[in-house]
């Protein structure tokens, strides 16, 4: 007897839900090449961006960087400032341009394209710069300090005499803007401000550029004005007071015994001379076109210093010998006078 064939179809296994496979996928939330994708609350990383190099931060800086710091960071909360410093240290700034018309930078944030940050201080008029240069040219201390790479607070004096300021005292005269939608001033402005403060600390001449005249150009105009003020003689050192205040010389035969001894008038002469820039000629000539293991300008500066030191030592030795000889002559003269007195007695 035949058994009827079972035609009931076998049950088809149910595939697991697609969601469970997707959840266990190790490449979930990974970008191209299997790398982890950027978190939505962090900025897009920028390659070869401009970074803040100062490890100690942007506090306790010398003038004028500290004065600019107060202006550029005014109104920025601590949390926003900290985030802006993190941006600066991470190199989120793509470009940074500092010129007489202001500062413009591109800062990469979370958006696909960088934000544009502009900082524009109030510029001084051309007539004001002409008067400032003329005032500074009257005193050698300004050109000497600036040539030496120094920016003392006394540089404010020519501006103050005109009722102006090299560093603005009113924050409303410094315009800060950003193309982001965050409340102003934002973290992108804080990032650019930190980079700008760092550059002002390293190159104080940028303080002039921020007010409308390139710092190097001001230095050139100041040197030109100094040359005209000294009748075409651009002197690296001031004229020694002894050459200007020397008394009328006596006939040589009347001062043979004390010719090398200083006169009484030397104590009445001013002891301070005008400040001058060290190695002023080398600074004006600039870097040497010759290539080598050691920079030529530095070698020449070392040679000049060694020669000057040897000259000072030679002068001191000569002065000591002259004084000893003069004292011996005085003692001999006193001895002859005593002998004459004894003979007369």
Steps between C-alpha positions, in 0.01 A plus 500: 500500500654832397529794740403838356792736458510799740483812288504749788778757431781518754498813714729773374734633773430861586810721447605705797390861497720721293529737789684243714763441229542872447542563871776241526683631196846616622519759223196685630555877523825470306605723216698419185765235562337382819611805705280632774285790383523845660278570793235759412597723796867541399650721225621358175872436525720723287827380353802732533302766681650796685560403863550692822857421608512661844472228765469747784190664351441861404514662844775707663636637173704815444357820358339545247385135476340514845309819414371347177403185690258694716336653191479188285365274776262750657147366537598136438390263776743257658335194345501654152857622548615153606337343197658761275843425648441131433422588137822703481715223649341238274585700186143572387606826328557457126621852416603807699573831328615807698523826307445877529131447418442254783510127571317231303507127578321179403413267790374147440212403727229234473364633170642371168653839421718715729357809666644841414618707797583870464659730759521864391638765738442865431780620270703816549491756221800554273547852643520356851771255392698785342496692828584191706803420282617863519477497882678166532778613264600777743616247761752224429353276769202398284698382199759338729240299692304395192815399313595283796162326480368664818164671551502692830181674620667838433411446132151612602626851578506636140144374451384641833640844407253499209210377710526152344601152615711229342291239683131601510358559846136460393392149399216645291760626249601138421247319280481119534280286276451136400278332239377231744155508661627497859458794739777758459782503594532127424764233548629554144579863588670381819710258293620772262556743789731249672708457184516876450611563859774239460631676190490841668713357781757370250497799262403826678520694171164342413349753743565769236359279226181452702451878499544552127874521423718197440760470775796454264386796292479717812856401590620598151321836517645562845855431377447731203370776727796453736742529209342830395494628859875436531575680169545181306722332759326182612703429812486164671654658812457844646777759498699463823437790739878545544532596132222760529595649837881496477663821632746704300828308483816640660830515312666158493824616667303612806331167564764237423516376859125440538392458138359148556331583829128597505420859575263630763230568240440130443299476824267773376417323175179296471559134570200372301502477123220437254398135479609324185417173333770232532643399162284762328688473169461122488130535575453748216688280254282198586578134442805409295439333159796268566405152615699307758491297816504812720314824419742771384318779684533317831871436443565867421304606808713269717821638345389859561418421863840333551685796347306746715574300814872481417499874436344569839758281673784670312367842595472402866857367498627814330314724746640307795854528363459872434365559849787304655752698296338828596497408867867401479578836337308683775686307769831583336405866479398503866830329592698763305308777678577345839869471410511864393340607826757301700786650303368851562482427868 
